[in-house]
Amino acid sequence: MKSPPNPVREKALERGEIAPDFELPDSTGLPQRLSDLCAPSPLVLVFYRGHW
Amino acid sequence: MADYRSHEAEIHANGAKLAAISVDSPEKSQAVREELHLGFPILCDTQKQVVREWGVYNAREKGGIAKPAVFIIDSGRSVRYVSVDEIASRVRASDVASLIAAHGAAPAPPRHKLVPGPRTWVRAVSNSIQYGVREPGSGSK
């Protein structure tokens, strides 16, 4: 079953799923879109806690 | 993060890119990026949209932050690898670099091979074994 768009997800995306696309500014203000970042070569995306 | 910085070249050499993401502001993220001399971009999920949609939202700390996690995303946004830590640790960059090297990070070519052959990957792995995969904590934060 395809999950409807749901803003809060309890369990992390799993292997084999299609990640929801996003566009976010990077630290220099430049917009970055996931679909651009992960092509043509794969992207290693590291989530970190922040708020040091 | 510095752990990932020291493996950035290796990850690139094996045909992948690197980016970091947190809920911090661009200003704060840029400060971290400069302090740690990171060459890769830091994305700023200040609205906490991505952490929620990707299931890596830790609502219980500091008003809601990202759980430490690593995803490898292929072209087509297909999730190839996931590691999420419910506590304050994260999969080591050296493990991710090895994984990339071992599986070949280049996207699956549609028809013919336009990526380096297996021998190239093997060489990359041998190089990282021979020349070292630096332990985190040795001189970096």
N, CA and C atoms of all chains as a GROMACS GRO file, in nm:
protein
  579
    1MET      N    1   0.085  -0.120   0.000
    1MET     CA    2   0.000   0.000   0.000
    1MET      C    3   0.087   0.123   0.000
    2LYS      N    4   0.054   0.214  -0.089
    2LYS     CA    5   0.131   0.339  -0.092
    2LYS      C    6   0.081   0.430   0.019
    3SER      N    7   0.175   0.486   0.093
    3SER     CA    8   0.130   0.570   0.202
    3SER      C    9   0.093   0.708   0.148
    4PRO      N   10  -0.018   0.761   0.197
    4PRO     CA   11  -0.057   0.895   0.155
    4PRO      C   12   0.043   0.995   0.211
    5PRO      N   13   0.049   1.115   0.155
    5PRO     CA   14   0.143   1.214   0.207
    5PRO      C   15   0.117   1.240   0.354
    6ASN      N   16   0.215   1.211   0.434
    6ASN     CA   17   0.197   1.226   0.577
    6ASN      C   18   0.319   1.297   0.632
    7PRO      N   19   0.300   1.413   0.694
    7PRO     CA   20   0.416   1.493   0.734
    7PRO      C   21   0.498   1.431   0.846
    8VAL      N   22   0.438   1.350   0.932
    8VAL     CA   23   0.516   1.292   1.041
    8VAL      C   24   0.521   1.141   1.027
    9ARG      N   25   0.641   1.091   1.019
    9ARG     CA   26   0.661   0.950   0.996
    9ARG      C   27   0.737   0.895   1.116
   10GLU      N   28   0.685   0.788   1.172
   10GLU     CA   29   0.747   0.731   1.292
   10GLU      C   30   0.877   0.658   1.260
   11LYS      N   31   0.866   0.569   1.164
   11LYS     CA   32   0.984   0.486   1.130
   11LYS      C   33   1.058   0.546   1.012
   12ALA      N   34   1.186   0.531   1.017
   12ALA     CA   35   1.268   0.589   0.910
   12ALA      C   36   1.241   0.521   0.776
   13LEU      N   37   1.265   0.592   0.670
   13LEU     CA   38   1.259   0.534   0.536
   13LEU      C   39   1.341   0.407   0.533
   14GLU      N   40   1.294   0.313   0.457
   14GLU     CA   41   1.366   0.186   0.450
   14GLU      C   42   1.430   0.167   0.314
   15ARG      N   43   1.526   0.080   0.314
   15ARG     CA   44   1.594   0.042   0.191
   15ARG      C   45   1.491   0.000   0.086
   16GLY      N   46   1.509   0.054  -0.035
   16GLY     CA   47   1.417   0.018  -0.144
   16GLY      C   48   1.305   0.119  -0.164
   17GLU      N   49   1.277   0.199  -0.061
   17GLU     CA   50   1.174   0.302  -0.077
   17GLU      C   51   1.226   0.418  -0.161
   18ILE      N   52   1.134   0.497  -0.212
   18ILE     CA   53   1.171   0.619  -0.283
   18ILE      C   54   1.162   0.734  -0.182
   19ALA      N   55   1.272   0.803  -0.166
   19ALA     CA   56   1.276   0.913  -0.068
   19ALA      C   57   1.194   1.031  -0.120
   20PRO      N   58   1.115   1.094  -0.032
   20PRO     CA   59   1.042   1.213  -0.075
   20PRO      C   60   1.141   1.322  -0.116
   21ASP      N   61   1.113   1.385  -0.227
   21ASP     CA   62   1.203   1.490  -0.275
   21ASP      C   63   1.190   1.613  -0.185
   22PHE      N   64   1.292   1.694  -0.183
   22PHE     CA   65   1.284   1.819  -0.107
   22PHE      C   66   1.378   1.922  -0.169
   23GLU      N   67   1.349   2.045  -0.137
   23GLU     CA   68   1.445   2.151  -0.170
   23GLU      C   69   1.468   2.232  -0.044
   24LEU      N   70   1.593   2.241  -0.005
   24LEU     CA   71   1.630   2.315   0.116
   24LEU      C   72   1.748   2.405   0.085
   25PRO      N   73   1.757   2.518   0.158
   25PRO     CA   74   1.878   2.599   0.141
   25PRO      C   75   1.996   2.532   0.211
   26ASP      N   76   2.113   2.545   0.152
   26ASP     CA   77   2.232   2.502   0.226
   26ASP      C   78   2.279   2.617   0.314
   27SER      N   79   2.391   2.598   0.381
   27SER     CA   80   2.435   2.698   0.479
   27SER      C   81   2.475   2.830   0.415
   28THR      N   82   2.493   2.830   0.282
   28THR     CA   83   2.526   2.955   0.214
   28THR      C   84   2.401   3.017   0.151
   29GLY      N   85   2.286   2.955   0.172
   29GLY     CA   86   2.162   3.010   0.120
   29GLY      C   87   2.124   2.956  -0.017
   30LEU      N   88   2.209   2.875  -0.073
   30LEU     CA   89   2.186   2.818  -0.206
   30LEU      C   90   2.082   2.706  -0.198
   31PRO      N   91   1.976   2.712  -0.282
   31PRO     CA   92   1.877   2.604  -0.277
   31PRO      C   93   1.935   2.474  -0.332
   32GLN      N   94   1.908   2.367  -0.262
   32GLN     CA   95   1.959   2.235  -0.303
   32GLN      C   96   1.841   2.138  -0.307
   33ARG      N   97   1.830   2.070  -0.422
   33ARG     CA   98   1.719   1.977  -0.437
   33ARG      C   99   1.773   1.834  -0.432
   34LEU      N  100   1.703   1.751  -0.356
   34LEU     CA  101   1.750   1.612  -0.342
   34LEU      C  102   1.766   1.544  -0.477
   35SER      N  103   1.668   1.560  -0.565
   35SER     CA  104   1.674   1.488  -0.693
   35SER      C  105   1.793   1.531  -0.778
   36ASP      N  106   1.844   1.653  -0.754
   36ASP     CA  107   1.967   1.694  -0.823
   36ASP      C  108   2.090   1.638  -0.754
   37LEU      N  109   2.085   1.636  -0.621
   37LEU     CA  110   2.202   1.591  -0.544
   37LEU      C  111   2.230   1.442  -0.564
   38CYS      N  112   2.125   1.364  -0.584
   38CYS     CA  113   2.145   1.218  -0.588
   38CYS      C  114   2.165   1.167  -0.731
   39ALA      N  115   2.181   1.256  -0.827
   39ALA     CA  116   2.205   1.212  -0.964
   39ALA      C  117   2.315   1.298  -1.026
   40PRO      N  118   2.396   1.247  -1.114
   40PRO     CA  119   2.394   1.108  -1.160
   40PRO      C  120   2.460   1.012  -1.061
   41SER      N  121   2.544   1.065  -0.971
   41SER     CA  122   2.606   0.972  -0.877
   41SER      C  123   2.530   0.975  -0.744
   42PRO      N  124   2.533   0.867  -0.669
   42PRO     CA  125   2.455   0.858  -0.545
   42PRO      C  126   2.500   0.959  -0.440
   43LEU      N  127   2.412   0.983  -0.348
   43LEU     CA  128   2.437   1.079  -0.241
   43LEU      C  129   2.442   1.008  -0.106
   44VAL      N  130   2.545   1.038  -0.029
   44VAL     CA  131   2.550   0.995   0.111
   44VAL      C  132   2.500   1.113   0.192
   45LEU      N  133   2.382   1.100   0.251
   45LEU     CA  134   2.322   1.210   0.326
   45LEU      C  135   2.331   1.181   0.475
   46VAL      N  136   2.402   1.268   0.546
   46VAL     CA  137   2.428   1.247   0.688
   46VAL      C  138   2.342   1.342   0.772
   47PHE      N  139   2.248   1.288   0.845
   47PHE     CA  140   2.168   1.368   0.937
   47PHE      C  141   2.244   1.381   1.068
   48TYR      N  142   2.253   1.502   1.121
   48TYR     CA  143   2.318   1.517   1.251
   48TYR      C  144   2.231   1.603   1.342
   49ARG      N  145   2.260   1.591   1.471
   49ARG     CA  146   2.173   1.649   1.571
   49ARG      C  147   2.170   1.802   1.568
   50GLY      N  148   2.287   1.861   1.543
   50GLY     CA  149   2.294   2.007   1.542
   50GLY      C  150   2.273   2.064   1.680
   51HIS      N  151   2.240   2.192   1.686
   51HIS     CA  152   2.216   2.259   1.815
   51HIS      C  153   2.330   2.239   1.913
   52TRP      N  154   2.454   2.255   1.867
   52TRP     CA  155   2.568   2.232   1.957
   52TRP      C  156   2.574   2.343   2.059
   53MET      N  157   3.094   1.470   1.231
   53MET     CA  158   3.103   1.538   1.103
   53MET      C  159   3.245   1.537   1.049
   54ALA      N  160   3.338   1.561   1.141
   54ALA     CA  161   3.479   1.559   1.099
   54ALA      C  162   3.517   1.418   1.053
   55ASP      N  163   3.453   1.320   1.113
   55ASP     CA  164   3.471   1.181   1.071
   55ASP      C  165   3.438   1.170   0.922
   56TYR      N  166   3.329   1.232   0.882
   56TYR     CA  167   3.290   1.228   0.742
   56TYR      C  168   3.380   1.311   0.653
   57ARG      N  169   3.426   1.425   0.710
   57ARG     CA  170   3.519   1.508   0.633
   57ARG      C  171   3.639   1.427   0.590
   58SER      N  172   3.694   1.347   0.684
   58SER     CA  173   3.816   1.276   0.652
   58SER      C  174   3.794   1.162   0.552
   59HIS      N  175   3.669   1.128   0.530
   59HIS     CA  176   3.642   1.023   0.431
   59HIS      C  177   3.578   1.076   0.305
   60GLU      N  178   3.567   1.209   0.297
   60GLU     CA  179   3.498   1.266   0.182
   60GLU      C  180   3.565   1.226   0.050
   61ALA      N  181   3.697   1.239   0.047
   61ALA     CA  182   3.771   1.210  -0.076
   61ALA      C  183   3.747   1.065  -0.119
   62GLU      N  184   3.747   0.979  -0.020
   62GLU     CA  185   3.729   0.837  -0.049
   62GLU      C  186   3.588   0.810  -0.104
   63ILE      N  187   3.491   0.877  -0.045
   63ILE     CA  188   3.353   0.860  -0.091
   63ILE      C  189   3.340   0.914  -0.235
   64HIS      N  190   3.403   1.030  -0.260
   64HIS     CA  191   3.403   1.086  -0.395
   64HIS      C  192   3.473   0.993  -0.493
   65ALA      N  193   3.586   0.939  -0.449
   65ALA     CA  194   3.666   0.854  -0.537
   65ALA      C  195   3.585   0.733  -0.580
   66ASN      N  196   3.490   0.694  -0.497
   66ASN     CA  197   3.410   0.578  -0.530
   66ASN      C  198   3.278   0.615  -0.595
   67GLY      N  199   3.271   0.738  -0.642
   67GLY     CA  200   3.157   0.774  -0.726
   67GLY      C  201   3.034   0.821  -0.654
   68ALA      N  202   3.048   0.871  -0.533
   68ALA     CA  203   2.930   0.923  -0.462
   68ALA      C  204   2.956   1.065  -0.414
   69LYS      N  205   2.850   1.133  -0.377
   69LYS     CA  206   2.861   1.267  -0.319
   69LYS      C  207   2.822   1.261  -0.173
   70LEU      N  208   2.854   1.370  -0.104
   70LEU     CA  209   2.830   1.374   0.040
   70LEU      C  210   2.760   1.505   0.073
   71ALA      N  211   2.661   1.499   0.160
   71ALA     CA  212   2.598   1.620   0.212
   71ALA      C  213   2.551   1.591   0.353
   72ALA      N  214   2.545   1.697   0.435
   72ALA     CA  215   2.495   1.682   0.571
   72ALA      C  216   2.366   1.762   0.584
   73ILE      N  217   2.288   1.730   0.685
   73ILE     CA  218   2.160   1.799   0.704
   73ILE      C  219   2.127   1.802   0.852
   74SER      N  220   2.076   1.916   0.898
   74SER     CA  221   2.026   1.926   1.035
   74SER      C  222   1.916   2.030   1.037
   75VAL      N  223   1.856   2.052   1.153
   75VAL     CA  224   1.748   2.152   1.163
   75VAL      C  225   1.804   2.290   1.199
   76ASP      N  226   1.936   2.302   1.205
   76ASP     CA  227   1.998   2.430   1.240
   76ASP      C  228   1.980   2.535   1.130
   77SER      N  229   1.991   2.659   1.171
   77SER     CA  230   1.982   2.771   1.078
   77SER      C  231   2.103   2.771   0.985
   78PRO      N  232   2.091   2.838   0.869
   78PRO     CA  233   2.207   2.851   0.781
   78PRO      C  234   2.328   2.912   0.851
   79GLU      N  235   2.304   3.010   0.936
   79GLU     CA  236   2.417   3.077   1.005
   79GLU      C  237   2.492   2.978   1.092
   80LYS      N  238   2.417   2.904   1.171
   80LYS     CA  239   2.479   2.807   1.260
   80LYS      C  240   2.549   2.697   1.181
   81SER      N  241   2.483   2.653   1.076
   81SER     CA  242   2.540   2.546   0.994
   81SER      C  243   2.669   2.591   0.926
   82GLN      N  244   2.668   2.715   0.880
   82GLN     CA  245   2.788   2.767   0.814
   82GLN      C  246   2.903   2.778   0.915
   83ALA      N  247   2.869   2.816   1.038
   83ALA     CA  248   2.972   2.824   1.143
   83ALA      C  249   3.035   2.686   1.167
   84VAL      N  250   2.950   2.584   1.171
   84VAL     CA  251   2.999   2.446   1.190
   84VAL      C  252   3.086   2.406   1.071
   85ARG      N  253   3.038   2.443   0.952
   85ARG     CA  254   3.107   2.405   0.830
   85ARG      C  255   3.247   2.468   0.827
   86GLU      N  256   3.252   2.595   0.869
   86GLU     CA  257   3.383   2.662   0.869
   86GLU      C  258   3.473   2.609   0.980
   87GLU      N  259   3.413   2.589   1.096
   87GLU     CA  260   3.493   2.541   1.208
   87GLU      C  261   3.556   2.406   1.178
   88LEU      N  262   3.480   2.320   1.112
   88LEU     CA  263   3.530   2.185   1.084
   88LEU      C  264   3.592   2.173   0.945
   89HIS      N  265   3.595   2.286   0.872
   89HIS     CA  266   3.652   2.287   0.736
   89HIS      C  267   3.588   2.180   0.648
   90LEU      N  268   3.456   2.180   0.646
   90LEU     CA  269   3.386   2.080   0.566
   90LEU      C  270   3.374   2.127   0.422
   91GLY      N  271   3.403   2.039   0.329
   91GLY     CA  272   3.394   2.074   0.187
   91GLY      C  273   3.256   2.048   0.131
   92PHE      N  274   3.178   1.967   0.199
   92PHE     CA  275   3.047   1.930   0.146
   92PHE      C  276   2.940   2.024   0.202
   93PRO      N  277   2.826   2.034   0.132
   93PRO     CA  278   2.721   2.125   0.177
   93PRO      C  279   2.649   2.076   0.302
   94ILE      N  280   2.600   2.170   0.380
   94ILE     CA  281   2.511   2.138   0.491
   94ILE      C  282   2.374   2.195   0.457
   95LEU      N  283   2.275   2.109   0.454
   95LEU     CA  284   2.139   2.152   0.423
   95LEU      C  285   2.067   2.189   0.553
   96CYS      N  286   1.980   2.289   0.542
   96CYS     CA  287   1.918   2.345   0.662
   96CYS      C  288   1.768   2.320   0.662
   97ASP      N  289   1.728   2.220   0.737
   97ASP     CA  290   1.588   2.180   0.746
   97ASP      C  291   1.523   2.252   0.863
   98THR      N  292   1.523   2.384   0.857
   98THR     CA  293   1.477   2.462   0.972
   98THR      C  294   1.328   2.441   1.001
   99GLN      N  295   1.250   2.407   0.897
   99GLN     CA  296   1.106   2.382   0.919
   99GLN      C  297   1.081   2.238   0.967
  100LYS      N  298   1.188   2.159   0.974
  100LYS     CA  299   1.180   2.020   1.022
  100LYS      C  300   1.089   1.934   0.934
  101GLN      N  301   1.079   1.974   0.809
  101GLN     CA  302   0.992   1.904   0.715
  101GLN      C  303   1.056   1.771   0.674
  102VAL      N  304   1.184   1.776   0.640
  102VAL     CA  305   1.250   1.656   0.590
  102VAL      C  306   1.269   1.553   0.702
  103VAL      N  307   1.311   1.597   0.819
  103VAL     CA  308   1.330   1.501   0.928
  103VAL      C  309   1.199   1.430   0.962
  104ARG      N  310   1.089   1.502   0.950
  104ARG     CA  311   0.958   1.440   0.977
  104ARG      C  312   0.922   1.341   0.867
  105GLU      N  313   0.939   1.383   0.743
  105GLU     CA  314   0.899   1.296   0.631
  105GLU      C  315   0.988   1.173   0.617
  106TRP      N  316   1.111   1.186   0.661
  106TRP     CA  317   1.204   1.074   0.647
  106TRP      C  318   1.206   0.983   0.770
  107GLY      N  319   1.128   1.021   0.871
  107GLY     CA  320   1.120   0.938   0.991
  107GLY      C  321   1.244   0.942   1.078
  108VAL      N  322   1.311   1.055   1.080
  108VAL     CA  323   1.431   1.068   1.165
  108VAL      C  324   1.418   1.190   1.257
  109TYR      N  325   1.293   1.213   1.300
  109TYR     CA  326   1.266   1.328   1.386
  109TYR      C  327   1.269   1.284   1.531
  110ASN      N  328   1.351   1.350   1.610
  110ASN     CA  329   1.358   1.325   1.754
  110ASN      C  330   1.289   1.441   1.824
  111ALA      N  331   1.160   1.421   1.856
  111ALA     CA  332   1.080   1.531   1.912
  111ALA      C  333   1.112   1.556   2.059
  112ARG      N  334   1.186   1.462   2.120
  112ARG     CA  335   1.201   1.470   2.266
  112ARG      C  336   1.318   1.555   2.312
  113GLU      N  337   1.402   1.595   2.220
  113GLU     CA  338   1.519   1.672   2.263
  113GLU      C  339   1.524   1.808   2.197
  114LYS      N  340   1.559   1.907   2.276
  114LYS     CA  341   1.592   2.041   2.225
  114LYS      C  342   1.488   2.096   2.129
  115GLY      N  343   1.362   2.071   2.160
  115GLY     CA  344   1.256   2.127   2.075
  115GLY      C  345   1.241   2.056   1.941
  116GLY      N  346   1.306   1.942   1.927
  116GLY     CA  347   1.291   1.866   1.804
  116GLY      C  348   1.413   1.880   1.714
  117ILE      N  349   1.488   1.772   1.704
  117ILE     CA  350   1.610   1.772   1.621
  117ILE      C  351   1.613   1.644   1.537
  118ALA      N  352   1.716   1.634   1.454
  118ALA     CA  353   1.732   1.514   1.373
  118ALA      C  354   1.798   1.404   1.456
  119LYS      N  355   1.754   1.281   1.432
  119LYS     CA  356   1.829   1.167   1.487
  119LYS      C  357   1.953   1.149   1.401
  120PRO      N  358   2.063   1.110   1.462
  120PRO     CA  359   2.182   1.084   1.379
  120PRO      C  360   2.149   0.968   1.284
  121ALA      N  361   2.169   0.991   1.156
  121ALA     CA  362   2.132   0.891   1.058
  121ALA      C  363   2.211   0.911   0.930
  122VAL      N  364   2.226   0.802   0.857
  122VAL     CA  365   2.292   0.811   0.727
  122VAL      C  366   2.208   0.735   0.624
  123PHE      N  367   2.183   0.800   0.512
  123PHE     CA  368   2.113   0.737   0.402
  123PHE      C  369   2.202   0.742   0.278
  124ILE      N  370   2.199   0.638   0.199
  124ILE     CA  371   2.259   0.646   0.067
  124ILE      C  372   2.144   0.643  -0.033
  125ILE      N  373   2.137   0.751  -0.113
  125ILE     CA  374   2.026   0.768  -0.207
  125ILE      C  375   2.079   0.760  -0.350
  126ASP      N  376   2.019   0.669  -0.425
  126ASP     CA  377   2.056   0.651  -0.565
  126ASP      C  378   1.984   0.752  -0.653
  127SER      N  379   2.026   0.761  -0.777
  127SER     CA  380   1.949   0.844  -0.870
  127SER      C  381   1.810   0.781  -0.881
  128GLY      N  382   1.709   0.865  -0.892
  128GLY     CA  383   1.572   0.815  -0.883
  128GLY      C  384   1.523   0.820  -0.739
  129ARG      N  385   1.609   0.868  -0.649
  129ARG     CA  386   1.578   0.886  -0.506
  129ARG      C  387   1.548   0.754  -0.436
  130SER      N  388   1.602   0.649  -0.489
  130SER     CA  389   1.580   0.520  -0.426
  130SER      C  390   1.676   0.503  -0.308
  131VAL      N  391   1.621   0.459  -0.195
  131VAL     CA  392   1.702   0.443  -0.075
  131VAL      C  393   1.783   0.315  -0.084
  132ARG      N  394   1.914   0.330  -0.081
  132ARG     CA  395   1.998   0.213  -0.100
  132ARG      C  396   2.052   0.160   0.032
  133TYR      N  397   2.067   0.247   0.129
  133TYR     CA  398   2.122   0.207   0.258
  133TYR      C  399   2.068   0.302   0.363
  134VAL      N  400   2.038   0.248   0.480
  134VAL     CA  401   1.988   0.330   0.590
  134VAL      C  402   2.056   0.288   0.719
  135SER      N  403   2.097   0.385   0.796
  135SER     CA  404   2.140   0.358   0.933
  135SER      C  405   2.088   0.472   1.020
  136VAL      N  406   2.003   0.437   1.114
  136VAL     CA  407   1.949   0.539   1.205
  136VAL      C  408   1.986   0.501   1.347
  137ASP      N  409   2.034   0.598   1.420
  137ASP     CA  410   2.069   0.572   1.559
  137ASP      C  411   1.969   0.642   1.649
  138GLU      N  412   1.913   0.563   1.737
  138GLU     CA  413   1.814   0.621   1.828
  138GLU      C  414   1.883   0.697   1.939
  139ILE      N  415   2.009   0.667   1.961
  139ILE     CA  416   2.085   0.743   2.059
  139ILE      C  417   2.190   0.828   1.988
  140ALA      N  418   2.279   0.884   2.065
  140ALA     CA  419   2.366   0.986   2.007
  140ALA      C  420   2.491   0.931   1.939
  141SER      N  421   2.476   0.833   1.856
  141SER     CA  422   2.593   0.791   1.781
  141SER      C  423   2.551   0.773   1.636
  142ARG      N  424   2.646   0.749   1.552
  142ARG     CA  425   2.615   0.742   1.411
  142ARG      C  426   2.712   0.643   1.348
  143VAL      N  427   2.668   0.581   1.240
  143VAL     CA  428   2.756   0.488   1.171
  143VAL      C  429   2.883   0.562   1.128
  144ARG      N  430   2.995   0.495   1.142
  144ARG     CA  431   3.121   0.561   1.112
  144ARG      C  432   3.142   0.580   0.963
  145ALA      N  433   3.205   0.692   0.930
  145ALA     CA  434   3.229   0.724   0.789
  145ALA      C  435   3.308   0.614   0.721
  146SER      N  436   3.399   0.554   0.794
  146SER     CA  437   3.482   0.449   0.732
  146SER      C  438   3.395   0.332   0.688
  147ASP      N  439   3.293   0.302   0.767
  147ASP     CA  440   3.204   0.192   0.729
  147ASP      C  441   3.125   0.227   0.604
  148VAL      N  442   3.080   0.354   0.598
  148VAL     CA  443   3.004   0.397   0.481
  148VAL      C  444   3.093   0.397   0.357
  149ALA      N  445   3.216   0.445   0.375
  149ALA     CA  446   3.309   0.449   0.262
  149ALA      C  447   3.335   0.308   0.211
  150SER      N  448   3.352   0.214   0.303
  150SER     CA  449   3.376   0.075   0.262
  150SER      C  450   3.256   0.019   0.189
  151LEU      N  451   3.138   0.054   0.241
  151LEU     CA  452   3.016   0.004   0.180
  151LEU      C  453   3.004   0.055   0.037
  152ILE      N  454   3.030   0.185   0.020
  152ILE     CA  455   3.026   0.246  -0.113
  152ILE      C  456   3.128   0.176  -0.203
  153ALA      N  457   3.247   0.154  -0.149
  153ALA     CA  458   3.352   0.091  -0.229
  153ALA      C  459   3.312  -0.051  -0.265
  154ALA      N  460   3.257  -0.122  -0.170
  154ALA     CA  461   3.226  -0.263  -0.191
  154ALA      C  462   3.112  -0.282  -0.289
  155HIS      N  463   3.012  -0.195  -0.283
  155HIS     CA  464   2.895  -0.216  -0.367
  155HIS      C  465   2.903  -0.140  -0.498
  156GLY      N  466   2.999  -0.048  -0.506
  156GLY     CA  467   3.004   0.031  -0.628
  156GLY      C  468   2.893   0.132  -0.623
  157ALA      N  469   2.930   0.258  -0.605
  157ALA     CA  470   2.827   0.357  -0.580
  157ALA      C  471   2.769   0.415  -0.707
  158ALA      N  472   2.833   0.394  -0.818
  158ALA     CA  473   2.783   0.457  -0.940
  158ALA      C  474   2.644   0.403  -0.971
  159PRO      N  475   2.559   0.487  -1.029
  159PRO     CA  476   2.424   0.442  -1.057
  159PRO      C  477   2.425   0.329  -1.158
  160ALA      N  478   2.329   0.244  -1.148
  160ALA     CA  479   2.322   0.132  -1.243
  160ALA      C  480   2.309   0.188  -1.383
  161PRO      N  481   2.400   0.154  -1.469
  161PRO     CA  482   2.393   0.208  -1.606
  161PRO      C  483   2.274   0.147  -1.678
  162PRO      N  484   2.204   0.228  -1.758
  162PRO     CA  485   2.081   0.180  -1.820
  162PRO      C  486   2.103   0.061  -1.914
  163ARG      N  487   2.203   0.070  -2.002
  163ARG     CA  488   2.223  -0.042  -2.094
  163ARG      C  489   2.364  -0.096  -2.091
  164HIS      N  490   2.457  -0.010  -2.130
  164HIS     CA  491   2.592  -0.063  -2.128
  164HIS      C  492   2.669  -0.004  -2.011
  165LYS      N  493   2.781  -0.062  -1.987
  165LYS     CA  494   2.861  -0.019  -1.874
  165LYS      C  495   2.929   0.113  -1.904
  166LEU      N  496   2.891   0.216  -1.828
  166LEU     CA  497   2.964   0.340  -1.844
  166LEU      C  498   3.032   0.374  -1.714
  167VAL      N  499   3.043   0.276  -1.627
  167VAL     CA  500   3.110   0.298  -1.498
  167VAL      C  501   3.236   0.213  -1.493
  168PRO      N  502   3.328   0.250  -1.406
  168PRO     CA  503   3.449   0.170  -1.392
  168PRO      C  504   3.415   0.026  -1.356
  169GLY      N  505   3.493  -0.064  -1.405
  169GLY     CA  506   3.466  -0.205  -1.379
  169GLY      C  507   3.500  -0.245  -1.237
  170PRO      N  508   3.473  -0.370  -1.203
  170PRO     CA  509   3.496  -0.419  -1.067
  170PRO      C  510   3.640  -0.401  -1.021
  171ARG      N  511   3.732  -0.410  -1.116
  171ARG     CA  512   3.872  -0.398  -1.078
  171ARG      C  513   3.902  -0.261  -1.015
  172THR      N  514   3.833  -0.159  -1.069
  172THR     CA  515   3.852  -0.025  -1.014
  172THR      C  516   3.806  -0.018  -0.870
  173TRP      N  517   3.692  -0.082  -0.843
  173TRP     CA  518   3.641  -0.081  -0.705
  173TRP      C  519   3.737  -0.156  -0.614
  174VAL      N  520   3.785  -0.267  -0.664
  174VAL     CA  521   3.876  -0.347  -0.583
  174VAL      C  522   4.000  -0.264  -0.550
  175ARG      N  523   4.049  -0.192  -0.649
  175ARG     CA  524   4.167  -0.108  -0.625
  175ARG      C  525   4.136  -0.002  -0.520
  176ALA      N  526   4.017   0.056  -0.532
  176ALA     CA  527   3.980   0.161  -0.436
  176ALA      C  528   3.975   0.106  -0.294
  177VAL      N  529   3.920  -0.014  -0.282
  177VAL     CA  530   3.914  -0.075  -0.149
  177VAL      C  531   4.055  -0.105  -0.099
  178SER      N  532   4.136  -0.162  -0.186
  178SER     CA  533   4.274  -0.194  -0.145
  178SER      C  534   4.346  -0.068  -0.101
  179ASN      N  535   4.326   0.040  -0.176
  179ASN     CA  536   4.391   0.165  -0.139
  179ASN      C  537   4.347   0.211  -0.001
  180SER      N  538   4.217   0.200   0.023
  180SER     CA  539   4.172   0.249   0.154
  180SER      C  540   4.222   0.159   0.265
  181ILE      N  541   4.241   0.032   0.233
  181ILE     CA  542   4.296  -0.058   0.335
  181ILE      C  543   4.443  -0.026   0.356
  182GLN      N  544   4.512  -0.009   0.244
  182GLN     CA  545   4.656   0.014   0.254
  182GLN      C  546   4.690   0.150   0.314
  183TYR      N  547   4.621   0.254   0.264
  183TYR     CA  548   4.659   0.388   0.306
  183TYR      C  549   4.578   0.438   0.421
  184GLY      N  550   4.484   0.358   0.462
  184GLY     CA  551   4.429   0.392   0.589
  184GLY      C  552   4.295   0.454   0.583
  185VAL      N  553   4.226   0.413   0.680
  185VAL     CA  554   4.095   0.462   0.709
  185VAL      C  555   4.120   0.512   0.849
  186ARG      N  556   4.121   0.641   0.861
  186ARG     CA  557   4.159   0.701   0.990
  186ARG      C  558   4.053   0.675   1.095
  187GLU      N  559   4.098   0.644   1.213
  187GLU     CA  560   4.005   0.625   1.324
  187GLU      C  561   3.948   0.760   1.366
  188PRO      N  562   3.818   0.768   1.391
  188PRO     CA  563   3.766   0.894   1.440
  188PRO      C  564   3.823   0.921   1.580
  189GLY      N  565   3.840   1.047   1.608
  189GLY     CA  566   3.888   1.082   1.742
  189GLY      C  567   4.037   1.104   1.745
  190SER      N  568   4.110   1.062   1.642
  190SER     CA  569   4.253   1.086   1.643
  190SER      C  570   4.280   1.221   1.580
  191GLY      N  571   4.281   1.320   1.663
  191GLY     CA  572   4.313   1.454   1.616
  191GLY      C  573   4.196   1.526   1.553
  192SER      N  574   4.082   1.466   1.549
  192SER     CA  575   3.968   1.539   1.498
  192SER      C  576   3.851   1.518   1.593
  193LYS      N  577   3.757   1.608   1.582
  193LYS     CA  578   3.648   1.605   1.677
  193LYS      C  579   3.534   1.518   1.626
   0.00000   0.00000   0.00000
